[in-house]
């Protein structure tokens, strides 16, 4: 008898059609938060990754660069995934291409 009363109490609310609207309005804040998160965090990060990838692909022999540890040098040799960076006379470091943080203007590294 208790179960039939419970069904009877919830039946008019479902029949009125207000349940679909309330579900939509309860999901609206979640959707809005995702949209804001996309435009504030995800999209700028993807743009930054794309710019970094383009910079790494454009590196040529003789470019002056800063690598991840803060070491400045000139690209001496290039491979597919590694670079040889000359940091002083007869001193070369072998680093991954992804370790390059910034390409400097010509003449910066003396």
C-alpha positions in Angstrom: 0.0 0.0 0.0 2.9 2.4 0.7 4.4 1.9 -2.7 1.2 2.7 -4.6 0.9 6.0 -2.6 4.5 6.9 -3.6 3.7 6.4 -7.3 0.5 8.4 -6.9 2.4 11.3 -5.4 5.0 11.5 -8.2 2.6 10.9 -11.1 1.1 14.4 -11.3 4.5 16.1 -11.4 5.7 13.9 -14.3 2.4 14.3 -16.1 2.5 18.1 -16.0 5.6 18.3 -18.3 7.7 20.4 -15.9 10.3 17.6 -15.5 11.9 18.2 -18.8 12.3 21.9 -18.3 13.8 21.4 -14.8 16.3 18.9 -16.2 17.3 21.3 -18.9 17.8 24.2 -16.4 19.8 22.0 -14.0 22.2 21.0 -16.8 22.6 24.6 -18.0 25.1 25.7 -15.4 27.3 22.7 -16.1 27.3 23.4 -19.9 28.1 27.1 -19.2 31.0 26.2 -17.0 32.4 23.9 -19.7 32.1 26.7 -22.3 33.8 29.2 -20.1 36.6 26.7 -19.2 37.1 26.0 -22.9 37.6 29.7 -23.8 39.7 30.6 -20.8 42.0 27.6 -20.4 41.8 25.0 -23.2 41.7 27.2 -26.3 44.7 29.4 -25.3 46.8 26.4 -24.4 46.1 24.8 -27.7 47.1 28.0 -29.5 50.3 28.2 -27.5 51.2 24.6 -28.3 50.6 25.2 -32.0 52.9 28.3 -31.9 55.6 26.3 -30.1 55.5 23.5 -32.6 55.8 26.0 -35.5 58.8 27.6 -33.8 60.5 24.3 -33.3 59.9 23.2 -36.9 61.3 26.5 -38.2 64.7 26.2 -36.4 67.6 26.3 -38.7 71.4 25.9 -38.3 72.9 29.1 -37.0 69.8 30.2 -35.0 70.4 31.5 -31.5 68.2 29.8 -29.0 67.4 29.4 -25.3 66.8 25.9 -24.1 64.7 24.8 -21.1 67.4 25.1 -18.5 68.0 28.7 -19.4 71.2 28.0 -21.4 71.7 30.2 -24.4 73.5 29.0 -27.5 73.7 28.6 -31.3 72.4 25.7 -33.3 75.5 23.9 -34.6 74.0 20.6 -36.0 70.5 19.4 -36.6 68.9 16.0 -36.5 65.4 14.8 -36.8 64.6 15.0 -33.1 67.9 16.4 -31.6 69.9 19.6 -31.9 73.5 20.2 -31.1 73.7 23.6 -29.4 77.1 25.4 -29.2 77.2 27.2 -25.9 80.9 28.1 -25.9 84.0 27.5 -28.2 84.2 23.7 -28.7 81.4 23.0 -26.2 78.2 21.5 -27.6 75.1 20.2 -25.9 72.8 17.7 -27.5 69.2 18.4 -26.6 65.8 17.5 -27.9 64.1 19.9 -30.2 61.2 20.3 -27.7 63.7 21.7 -25.1 64.0 24.9 -27.1 62.0 27.6 -25.3 62.7 30.7 -27.5 64.5 31.6 -30.7 66.5 34.8 -30.2 67.2 37.5 -32.8 70.5 37.2 -34.7 73.4 38.8 -32.9 72.1 38.2 -29.4 74.5 35.4 -28.5 78.2 36.5 -28.7 
